[in-house]
């Protein structure tokens, strides 16, 4: 396992929307903060767990740092990259990829204090995304082993911003009982709402649930492509706190891999990134694939944004449960064991 330590400790944000306890736990994990194809030399702003970040490339390599010039507090995302160094637009201070200030144009011959150094975070480019962590000691990014495999087509649908809890979004992704009601316009059928019994087990990484049903995963208008008696196997792997992977088994050995990778911008703002890979229909229209997946994401988003309470309650007495909620219940128990509060605020 690769080690990746931060340059210095990130303090608890003064305007943080998370409790100190929840923020401390969540900050120890890895999250995507940008699409790799959007990160070029022009810096872009991102926000993770109420911490403002700047993301850019220096000599082709992704850099993630606090979005704050240490001189007068101007966001570095307003600046630019020159000769591999990010330049503040206010007074021209420039910082090397390791965070150290290397140029103060007003005093070109002066010695620069080593304290004039940005907080730089580990940056890993994987599955077409830039991942980082505010305080992790090692690299823990959920696996998507088929990404880039020559037998698969890999792509990323448009990013979705959700005015709701990341915990609620992840739980919704794991929910097998909502297909027939939320996704009737995209792939599901209200006449097929029955949820067969399924099992959830603990794994070394988190949770696994294998769900077998007759609910087709083909888009509307393509349902006849599956044999009438075909059983759809959906395998969910949960990588807590806020990542999950779904593998859908299609007819004739087809496999669809979906990584639900959310970025908790703040307690009630979530950015969804979703790398996808499939080994069938390789000549599909990318535009149609984007539109289909975006439709599904938005169907879920409308629900998540209206849920009350906004937080994901880890107290199992706070909401009613049914047998179909096995994965949700296991997920809530796992988050509580990780040290998140009874009223989880992500």
C-alpha positions as CSV (number, residue, x, y, z in Angstrom):
1,X,0.0,0.0,0.0
2,X,1.5,3.3,-1.0
3,X,2.1,5.9,1.6
4,X,1.1,9.5,1.1
5,X,1.4,12.0,3.9
6,X,0.2,15.5,4.0
7,X,2.6,18.4,4.3
8,X,1.0,19.7,7.4
9,X,-2.1,19.2,9.4
10,X,-5.3,20.8,8.2
11,X,-7.2,22.6,11.0
12,X,-10.9,22.2,11.5
13,X,-12.5,24.7,9.2
14,X,-14.0,27.7,11.1
15,X,-17.2,27.6,9.0
16,X,-17.4,23.8,9.0
17,X,-20.9,22.3,8.4
18,X,-19.8,19.0,10.0
19,X,-19.4,18.2,13.6
20,X,-15.8,18.1,14.7
21,X,-16.1,14.4,15.4
22,X,-17.6,13.6,11.9
23,X,-15.1,15.8,10.1
24,X,-12.2,14.2,11.9
25,X,-13.3,10.7,10.8
26,X,-14.2,11.7,7.2
27,X,-11.0,13.7,6.6
28,X,-9.0,10.5,7.0
29,X,-10.3,9.0,3.7
30,X,-9.8,9.6,0.0
31,X,-12.3,11.4,-2.3
32,X,-12.3,12.5,-5.9
33,X,-12.2,16.3,-6.3
34,X,-12.1,16.8,-10.1
35,X,-12.2,15.1,-13.4
36,X,-8.7,14.6,-14.7
37,X,-9.6,16.0,-18.2
38,X,-10.7,19.2,-16.6
39,X,-7.4,19.7,-14.7
40,X,-4.9,21.5,-16.9
41,X,-2.4,24.2,-16.1
42,X,-5.2,26.7,-15.5
43,X,-6.0,26.2,-11.8
44,X,-9.5,25.2,-10.8
45,X,-11.2,25.6,-7.4
46,X,-12.7,22.6,-5.5
47,X,-14.1,22.2,-2.0
48,X,-13.8,19.1,0.1
49,X,-15.2,18.8,3.7
50,X,-15.5,22.6,3.8
51,X,-11.9,23.0,2.9
52,X,-11.2,25.1,-0.2
53,X,-8.7,23.5,-2.6
54,X,-6.9,24.5,-5.8
55,X,-6.2,21.7,-8.3
56,X,-3.9,22.1,-11.3
57,X,-1.1,20.5,-13.2
58,X,2.6,21.3,-12.8
59,X,4.8,19.8,-15.5
60,X,1.9,17.4,-16.3
61,X,1.4,16.1,-12.8
62,X,-1.7,16.9,-10.7
63,X,-1.3,19.0,-7.6
64,X,-3.9,19.6,-4.9
65,X,-3.3,22.3,-2.3
66,X,-5.1,24.8,0.0
67,X,-6.7,27.5,-2.2
68,X,-5.1,30.3,-0.3
69,X,-2.0,32.5,-0.8
70,X,-0.3,32.9,2.5
71,X,0.5,36.5,1.9
72,X,-3.0,38.2,1.8
73,X,-5.4,35.3,1.6
74,X,-6.3,35.5,-2.1
75,X,-7.5,32.2,-3.7
76,X,-4.8,30.7,-5.9
77,X,-7.5,29.3,-8.2
78,X,-7.7,32.9,-9.5
79,X,-4.1,32.7,-10.6
80,X,-2.2,30.7,-13.2
81,X,0.7,28.3,-13.7
82,X,4.0,29.4,-15.1
83,X,7.1,27.2,-15.4
84,X,5.5,24.6,-13.2
85,X,4.7,27.0,-10.4
86,X,1.3,28.5,-9.4
87,X,1.2,32.3,-9.3
88,X,-1.0,34.4,-7.1
89,X,-2.8,37.1,-9.1
90,X,-2.5,39.7,-6.3
91,X,1.2,40.2,-5.8
92,X,2.7,37.6,-8.0
93,X,3.9,35.2,-5.2
94,X,4.7,31.9,-6.9
95,X,4.7,28.4,-5.2
96,X,6.5,25.2,-6.3
97,X,4.5,21.9,-6.5
98,X,5.7,21.0,-3.0
99,X,4.0,24.2,-1.7
100,X,7.1,26.2,-1.0
101,X,7.1,29.9,-2.0
102,X,9.9,30.4,-4.5
103,X,9.3,34.0,-5.7
104,X,8.3,37.3,-4.3
105,X,8.5,39.8,-7.2
106,X,8.5,42.9,-4.9
107,X,11.7,41.6,-3.2
108,X,13.5,39.4,-5.8
109,X,16.7,39.2,-3.8
110,X,15.2,38.6,-0.4
111,X,15.5,35.2,1.4
112,X,12.1,33.5,1.5
113,X,11.1,32.0,4.8
114,X,10.4,28.2,4.7
115,X,7.2,29.0,6.7
116,X,5.8,30.6,3.5
117,X,4.6,27.2,2.3
118,X,1.2,26.0,1.2
119,X,-0.5,23.0,2.6
120,X,-0.2,20.4,-0.2
121,X,-2.2,17.2,-0.3
122,X,-1.5,13.9,-1.9
123,X,-2.9,13.7,-5.5
124,X,-3.6,10.5,-7.3
125,X,-5.0,10.3,-10.9
126,X,-7.1,7.2,-11.3
127,X,-10.2,6.2,-13.3
128,X,-10.1,9.6,-15.0
129,X,-10.4,11.4,-11.7
130,X,-8.1,13.3,-9.3
131,X,-8.3,11.9,-5.8
132,X,-7.0,13.4,-2.6
133,X,-7.2,13.2,1.2
134,X,-6.9,15.8,3.9
135,X,-5.2,13.6,6.4
136,X,-4.8,10.0,5.3
137,X,-1.6,8.2,6.1
138,X,-1.9,5.8,3.2
139,X,-3.5,5.5,-0.2
140,X,-7.0,3.9,0.0
141,X,-8.9,4.4,-3.2
142,X,-11.7,2.0,-4.0
143,X,-10.8,-0.5,-6.7
144,X,-12.2,-0.5,-10.3
145,X,-9.9,-3.1,-11.8
146,X,-11.4,-3.1,-15.3
147,X,-10.8,0.6,-15.9
148,X,-8.7,0.9,-19.0
149,X,-8.8,-2.8,-19.7
150,X,-8.7,-3.4,-23.5
151,X,-11.8,-5.7,-23.3
152,X,-13.8,-2.8,-21.8
153,X,-15.0,0.6,-22.8
154,X,-14.4,3.1,-20.0
155,X,-16.1,6.4,-19.7
156,X,-17.2,9.1,-17.2
157,X,-20.7,10.6,-17.5
158,X,-21.2,14.3,-16.6
159,X,-20.6,15.2,-12.9
160,X,-23.7,15.8,-10.9
161,X,-24.0,18.3,-8.0
162,X,-26.5,17.4,-5.3
163,X,-27.9,19.7,-2.7
164,X,-28.0,16.9,-0.2
165,X,-26.1,14.6,2.0
166,X,-23.4,12.3,0.6
167,X,-24.5,9.6,3.1
168,X,-28.0,9.7,1.8
169,X,-26.8,9.6,-1.8
170,X,-24.6,6.5,-1.2
171,X,-27.4,4.7,0.6
172,X,-29.7,5.5,-2.3
173,X,-27.2,3.9,-4.7
174,X,-27.3,0.8,-2.6
175,X,-31.1,0.7,-2.3
176,X,-32.6,-2.1,-4.4
177,X,-36.3,-1.4,-3.6
178,X,-36.4,2.1,-5.2
179,X,-35.8,1.0,-8.8
180,X,-39.5,0.3,-9.6
181,X,-40.5,3.7,-8.3
182,X,-37.8,6.2,-8.9
183,X,-36.4,4.9,-12.2
184,X,-39.5,4.1,-14.2
185,X,-38.6,6.6,-16.9
186,X,-35.1,5.2,-17.4
187,X,-35.1,1.4,-17.0
188,X,-37.4,0.1,-14.3
189,X,-41.0,-1.2,-14.1
190,X,-43.6,-0.5,-11.4
191,X,-45.1,-3.9,-12.2
192,X,-41.9,-5.5,-11.0
193,X,-41.4,-4.0,-7.6
194,X,-40.9,-7.3,-5.7
195,X,-37.5,-7.5,-3.9
196,X,-36.3,-11.1,-3.5
197,X,-34.4,-12.1,-0.4
198,X,-30.6,-11.4,-0.6
199,X,-27.6,-11.5,1.7
200,X,-25.2,-8.9,2.9
201,X,-21.7,-9.8,4.3
202,X,-18.8,-8.0,5.8
203,X,-15.6,-7.9,3.8
204,X,-12.1,-6.8,4.6
205,X,-12.9,-3.5,2.8
206,X,-16.5,-2.9,3.9
207,X,-19.6,-4.7,2.7
208,X,-20.8,-6.9,-0.1
209,X,-24.4,-7.6,-1.2
210,X,-25.4,-9.9,-4.1
211,X,-28.9,-9.2,-5.4
212,X,-30.6,-11.5,-8.0
213,X,-33.9,-10.3,-9.6
214,X,-35.8,-10.0,-12.8
215,X,-35.4,-6.2,-13.0
216,X,-33.8,-5.4,-16.3
217,X,-30.9,-3.0,-16.5
218,X,-31.4,-2.2,-20.2
219,X,-32.8,1.3,-21.0
220,X,-36.4,1.8,-21.8
221,X,-37.0,0.7,-25.4
222,X,-34.3,-2.0,-25.2
223,X,-35.9,-4.3,-22.7
224,X,-36.5,-7.0,-25.3
225,X,-32.7,-7.6,-25.5
226,X,-32.7,-9.8,-22.4
227,X,-34.2,-13.3,-22.5
228,X,-37.6,-13.5,-20.8
229,X,-36.3,-15.8,-18.0
230,X,-33.0,-13.9,-17.4
231,X,-32.0,-13.2,-13.8
232,X,-30.0,-10.1,-13.3
233,X,-27.2,-10.3,-10.8
234,X,-26.2,-7.1,-9.1
235,X,-23.1,-7.2,-6.9
236,X,-22.6,-4.2,-4.6
237,X,-19.3,-3.6,-2.9
238,X,-19.2,-0.8,-0.3
239,X,-15.9,1.0,0.5
240,X,-16.8,3.2,3.5
241,X,-17.4,5.9,4.3
242,X,-18.6,7.2,0.9
243,X,-17.7,5.0,-2.0
244,X,-19.6,2.0,-3.5
245,X,-19.2,-0.1,-6.6
246,X,-21.9,-2.0,-8.5
247,X,-21.3,-4.8,-11.0
248,X,-24.3,-5.7,-13.1
249,X,-24.2,-9.1,-14.9
250,X,-25.9,-8.8,-18.4
251,X,-26.8,-11.6,-20.8
252,X,-24.1,-13.4,-22.7
253,X,-21.4,-12.6,-20.2
254,X,-21.8,-8.9,-20.3
255,X,-20.5,-6.9,-17.3
256,X,-21.2,-3.3,-16.4
257,X,-19.0,-1.8,-13.6
258,X,-20.1,1.4,-11.9
259,X,-18.1,3.2,-9.3
260,X,-20.3,5.6,-7.2
261,X,-17.5,8.0,-6.0
262,X,-18.9,10.9,-4.1
263,X,-17.1,14.0,-2.9
264,X,-18.6,15.5,0.3
265,X,-18.2,19.2,-0.6
266,X,-20.0,20.2,2.7
267,X,-22.6,18.5,5.0
268,X,-25.4,19.1,2.5
269,X,-23.6,19.6,-0.8
270,X,-22.3,16.5,-2.7
271,X,-20.5,16.2,-6.0
272,X,-21.0,12.8,-7.7
273,X,-18.3,11.3,-9.9
274,X,-19.2,8.0,-11.6
275,X,-16.6,6.1,-13.7
276,X,-18.2,3.3,-15.7
277,X,-16.8,0.4,-17.7
278,X,-18.6,-2.3,-19.8
279,X,-17.4,-5.2,-22.0
280,X,-20.4,-5.3,-24.3
281,X,-22.0,-2.9,-26.9
282,X,-18.6,-1.3,-27.4
283,X,-19.7,0.7,-30.3
284,X,-22.4,2.5,-28.3
285,X,-23.1,6.2,-28.7
286,X,-21.2,8.1,-26.0
287,X,-23.7,10.9,-26.1
288,X,-26.6,8.4,-25.5
289,X,-24.7,6.7,-22.7
290,X,-24.1,10.1,-21.0
291,X,-27.8,11.0,-21.4
292,X,-29.0,7.6,-20.0
293,X,-26.8,7.7,-16.9
294,X,-27.4,11.4,-16.3
295,X,-31.2,10.7,-16.3
296,X,-30.7,8.0,-13.7
297,X,-28.4,10.3,-11.6
298,X,-31.0,13.1,-11.7
299,X,-33.9,10.8,-10.8
300,X,-31.9,9.9,-7.6
301,X,-30.8,13.5,-7.0
302,X,-34.4,14.7,-6.9
303,X,-35.1,12.2,-4.1
304,X,-31.9,12.9,-2.1
305,X,-32.5,16.6,-2.1
306,X,-35.9,16.2,-0.5
307,X,-35.2,13.6,2.2
308,X,-35.8,14.5,5.8
309,X,-33.9,14.6,8.0
310,X,-31.1,15.7,5.6
311,X,-28.6,13.7,7.5
312,X,-28.3,10.0,7.3
313,X,-29.6,8.8,10.7
314,X,-27.2,6.1,12.2
315,X,-29.6,5.5,15.1
316,X,-31.6,2.6,13.7
317,X,-34.6,3.7,15.7
318,X,-34.9,7.0,13.9
319,X,-36.5,5.6,10.7
320,X,-38.6,2.5,9.9
321,X,-37.0,-0.4,8.0
322,X,-38.1,-3.3,5.8
323,X,-36.5,-6.5,4.7
324,X,-35.3,-5.0,1.5
325,X,-33.2,-2.5,3.5
326,X,-30.5,-5.1,4.5
327,X,-27.7,-3.2,2.8
328,X,-28.8,0.2,4.1
329,X,-29.0,-1.1,7.7
330,X,-25.5,-2.8,7.4
331,X,-24.1,0.4,5.9
332,X,-25.5,2.6,8.7
333,X,-24.1,0.2,11.3
334,X,-20.7,0.3,9.7
335,X,-20.6,4.1,9.6
336,X,-21.4,4.2,13.3
337,X,-18.6,1.7,14.1
338,X,-16.2,4.0,12.2
339,X,-16.9,6.7,14.8
340,X,-19.5,8.8,12.9
341,X,-22.2,10.4,15.0
342,X,-25.8,9.1,15.5
343,X,-26.9,12.0,13.3
344,X,-24.4,11.6,10.5
345,X,-24.0,15.0,8.9
346,X,-22.4,14.3,5.6
